[in-house]
């Protein structure tokens, strides 16, 4: 269970997130709705600890994660996989290598530096791509794919982290309607089949109603 208590983050005089309290049950698919600047992205970055909180507490399965440092913080970032609007792929690498980047935290560094991935991990990556319907693109450069395909690569990379929580920050904001539905269908299927908790930022209420079990609204950080 994810528990957030009076979580805040200020940037100068601006309260991007203002005393937010929230509980997300295991296996829930929760949508966070709000206009640009409402604090949605900052909230997810606080949970993943890409941004440090100014006040408040974050707990996951009873463990306080808001104060983690070092190796324990890196382990938490692996556990709470982020999916970004901009995909954050490495264009010059193949689709397969981009997916395998999700294993970096679980392998010796020299393997990621040399792209010497274990065969078992390669097989796992192909399976993840196949689940998302893009295994035939495994050897292409990432920048040869459409936006919707690149976002599915990013989802496959997140799965390779063996996460317990997926944080999707506007994952369909830059996609056409068909790709939007394909990506949202993929997240919903992973939530349903793997039991992974999903917290997803969205702009459109109709998408949240179609895919999310619960919808949370944010405005001015609250």
MOWOTA-V166357 format. One record per residue. PHI is phi in radians with two decimals (999 if undefined). NEAR is the number of other ideal C-beta (glycine too) atoms within 8 Angstrom. Layout:
# MOWOTA-V166357
phi->PHI near->NEAR
phi->PHI near->NEAR
This chain:
# MOWOTA-V166357
phi->999 near->8
phi->-1.67 near->13
phi->-2.21 near->11
phi->-2.08 near->13
phi->-2.22 near->9
phi->0.85 near->9
phi->-1.38 near->18
phi->-2.40 near->14
phi->-2.56 near->13
phi->-1.96 near->9
phi->-2.14 near->5
phi->1.16 near->4
phi->-1.64 near->3
phi->-1.73 near->6
phi->-1.61 near->9
phi->-1.21 near->10
phi->-2.26 near->13
phi->-2.20 near->10
phi->0.97 near->9
phi->-1.44 near->15
phi->-2.16 near->8
phi->-2.79 near->9
phi->-2.18 near->8
phi->-2.13 near->10
phi->-1.31 near->7
phi->-0.99 near->6
phi->1.43 near->7
phi->-1.30 near->10
phi->-1.99 near->13
phi->-1.96 near->14
phi->-1.74 near->14
phi->-1.98 near->15
phi->-1.93 near->12
phi->3.00 near->10
phi->-1.25 near->6
phi->-1.00 near->4
phi->1.52 near->4
phi->-1.30 near->10
phi->1.93 near->15
phi->-1.08 near->13
phi->-1.16 near->9
phi->-1.09 near->12
phi->-1.04 near->14
phi->-1.16 near->15
phi->-1.20 near->11
phi->-1.16 near->15
phi->-1.10 near->13
phi->-1.33 near->11
phi->1.23 near->14
phi->-1.24 near->7
phi->-2.20 near->8
phi->-1.48 near->6
phi->-1.25 near->13
phi->-1.42 near->7
phi->-2.82 near->7
phi->1.69 near->13
phi->-2.47 near->11
phi->-2.15 near->16
phi->-2.24 near->13
phi->-2.35 near->14
phi->0.88 near->5
phi->1.50 near->4
phi->-1.62 near->6
phi->-1.37 near->8
phi->-1.86 near->10
phi->-1.24 near->11
phi->-2.07 near->5
phi->-1.18 near->10
phi->-2.40 near->5
phi->1.06 near->6
phi->-1.05 near->5
phi->-1.16 near->8
phi->-1.21 near->10
phi->-1.08 near->9
phi->-1.11 near->9
phi->-1.16 near->13
phi->-1.15 near->12
phi->-1.24 near->12
phi->-1.16 near->11
phi->-1.89 near->14
phi->-1.23 near->13
phi->-1.73 near->12
phi->-2.11 near->12
phi->-1.87 near->10
phi->-1.04 near->8
phi->-1.53 near->5
phi->1.30 near->10
phi->0.97 near->5
phi->-1.61 near->12
phi->-1.69 near->8
phi->-0.98 near->7
phi->-1.36 near->6
phi->-1.54 near->11
phi->-1.21 near->10
phi->-0.98 near->15
phi->-1.05 near->12
phi->-1.14 near->11
phi->-1.08 near->13
phi->-1.13 near->14
phi->-1.19 near->14
phi->-1.00 near->12
phi->-1.10 near->12
phi->-1.65 near->12
phi->-0.94 near->8
phi->-1.20 near->9
phi->-1.85 near->7
phi->-2.23 near->11
phi->-1.02 near->4
phi->-1.05 near->7
phi->-1.08 near->7
phi->-1.18 near->11
phi->-1.26 near->10
phi->-1.12 near->6
phi->-1.77 near->6
phi->1.01 near->9
phi->-1.60 near->5
phi->-1.35 near->12
phi->-1.06 near->7
phi->-1.05 near->6
phi->-1.10 near->6
phi->-1.26 near->12
phi->-1.08 near->11
phi->-1.10 near->8
phi->-1.12 near->9
phi->-1.16 near->15
phi->-1.09 near->11
phi->-1.10 near->8
phi->-1.10 near->12
phi->-1.13 near->16
phi->-1.12 near->8
phi->-1.02 near->10
phi->-1.69 near->11
phi->1.32 near->7
phi->-2.34 near->13
phi->-1.08 near->8
phi->-1.18 near->4
phi->-1.72 near->11
phi->-0.98 near->12
phi->-1.69 near->6
phi->-1.34 near->9
phi->-1.15 near->9
phi->-1.05 near->15
phi->-1.35 near->7
phi->-1.56 near->6
phi->-1.66 near->12
phi->-1.26 near->6
phi->-1.06 near->11
phi->-1.11 near->13
phi->-1.16 near->10
phi->-1.09 near->12
phi->-1.19 near->15
phi->-1.19 near->14
phi->-1.09 near->18
phi->-1.11 near->14
phi->-1.17 near->15
phi->-1.06 near->16
phi->-1.05 near->14
phi->-1.07 near->13
phi->-1.09 near->13
phi->-1.17 near->15
phi->-1.33 near->13
phi->0.94 near->6
phi->-1.38 near->12
phi->-1.96 near->7
phi->-2.55 near->14
phi->-1.98 near->16
phi->-1.97 near->13
phi->-1.86 near->13
phi->-1.72 near->13
phi->0.91 near->12
phi->-1.19 near->16
phi->-2.11 near->12
phi->-1.09 near->7
phi->-1.86 near->6
phi->-1.88 near->11
phi->-1.28 near->7
phi->-0.99 near->6
phi->-1.13 near->7
phi->-1.12 near->13
phi->-1.00 near->12
phi->-1.15 near->8
phi->-1.10 near->11
phi->-1.17 near->15
phi->-1.15 near->13
phi->-1.05 near->8
phi->-1.12 near->11
phi->-1.11 near->16
phi->-1.13 near->10
phi->-1.17 near->9
phi->-1.12 near->14
phi->-1.03 near->14
phi->-1.30 near->7
phi->-1.41 near->6
phi->-1.72 near->6
phi->1.22 near->7
phi->-1.35 near->11
phi->-1.26 near->15
phi->-2.20 near->13
phi->-2.05 near->14
phi->-2.22 near->15
phi->-1.41 near->14
phi->-2.46 near->13
phi->-1.61 near->7
phi->-1.82 near->6
phi->-1.14 near->8
phi->-1.12 near->6
phi->-1.12 near->12
phi->-1.07 near->12
phi->-1.14 near->8
phi->-1.27 near->7
phi->-2.00 near->11
phi->-1.76 near->12
phi->-1.31 near->5
phi->-2.54 near->8
phi->-2.14 near->11
phi->-2.05 near->9
phi->-1.73 near->7
phi->-2.16 near->13
phi->-2.64 near->8
phi->0.90 near->7
phi->1.42 near->13
phi->-2.05 near->8
